[in-house]
Amino acid sequence: MGKELQAGDGARFSIDPLHDSRHVLKADPLARESLVFMLQLPEHDLAAFVYTWVSGLGKAGSAFVVYGPAIGEVIADFCDGVYVPVDAGFNDWTVGKVRVRHGRPFEDAVVEVGAGGRASLEYAFEAVHPAYSYGSHADGCPGWVADDRIEQSGRVRGVLTLDGRRIPFDTMGHRDHSWGTRDWFFSQHWKWLEAQAGPDLVVHFWEVEAAGRTVLRGYVLRDGRMAEVTGVDVKFEHDAQLTHTAVIANVQDDLGRTTQVVGKTYAMYPFVVSPEMTLNEASMSVTIEGRAGVGHVEMAWPTAYLAHVASRDISSGSAVIRGLPRSN
């Protein structure tokens, strides 16, 4: 699993391997289990993600989205409301065109998206560090997000086929797996970042505003040590629609380190996950402590708020971040 961690770090973030399997959920419309697999290919001006979910009522869905300057109109293949039996597990999970096969728990997985549209995908994930669970935090996992949730970066290999053209890749990527209650509208705003500059330099954080509080979860893998995030200072540039175009994040962890992530958006997809909430999905070229890599920053906003901002002139509030490389 990538570079060996210093003694004790892996055990600190351990989670029962059974939690990479499908869970028994409450029979409730807000009960939800989901898997996400991320792919950024800035050298091809392309990004993609695969997302599949199942509710506590046994109805499943999937999404395969490919976006970026190289393709113009976004390719978005969605299905929802598909009944799945209670014994269908993530060892071999198929909803619509999406098939997921978890291998060793929190170690590897294979994702396939079948042909039949403009794009298909073969994607193999191999973890480079132990899974980080939000439940491992002293305050646990926020109950409106999930009973628990894991985040994990890894090496991803495969082929994205687009309009008949095969695009092989061997790069870094990210996945997450959550289960429990998902109340999209409970949160007022969040910033979710995943970034990797090789298998030994990884940053993830999720900073959310909800119920008048700021909640933070995340980890840094650096210098052979994995540590929990304790603070973040995020600055970002945006356009008139509040779509983020560049980010600088200074991330503090409980080993006393500060790690800087600088990202420039090259592909954006506004993901309307519910009538109330929009997730602006920005795939980025990044540097972590000056080392080049890939990443993604998702910002969640109330949809009505985005519409309000877009109807106003906010040019004076769109501050330029000092220190970002300027576009030509």
Number of C-alpha atoms within 10 A of each C-alpha: 14 15 13 13 19 11 10 10 16 18 10 14 20 14 19 8 12 10 16 22 14 20 17 14 19 14 12 13 14 18 22 28 25 20 20 17 25 22 25 29 23 21 8 12 16 20 25 22 18 24 20 25 20 24 25 20 18 20 16 23 21 25 21 22 18 25 22 23 15 13 14 8 10 15 17 17 18 16 16 15 14 14 14 18 10 11 7 11 16 18 18 13 16 21 22 18 18 23 20 24 17 19 16 12 16 26 19 18 21 20 21 20 23 14 13 8 13 14 21 21 22 18 22 20 24 23 22 25 26 24 24 27 23 25 18 18 15 7 11 13 20 17 12 17 19 21 20 20 23 23 21 25 29 26 20 24 19 19 18 24 17 17 11 12 11 14 13 14 16 13 19 27 27 27 22 18 25 25 26 24 23 20 16 18 16 13 19 16 18 19 18 18 20 26 29 28 21 19 20 20 23 28 26 25 24 20 19 19 16 16 10 8 9 11 15 22 24 26 26 25 22 17 11 15 19 27 22 22 24 18 17 19 10 15 15 19 19 16 12 16 15 18 20 20 19 23 20 21 19 17 22 20 19 14 13 10 15 18 20 19 27 27 28 26 21 21 24 23 20 14 14 15 12 13 11 13 22 22 22 20 21 27 33 28 22 25 20 24 14 12 13 15 23 25 32 28 27 22 22 26 21 19 16 13 15 17 12 10 13 14 11 10 10 14 10 6 10 13 12 13 14 9 8 15 11 9 5 3
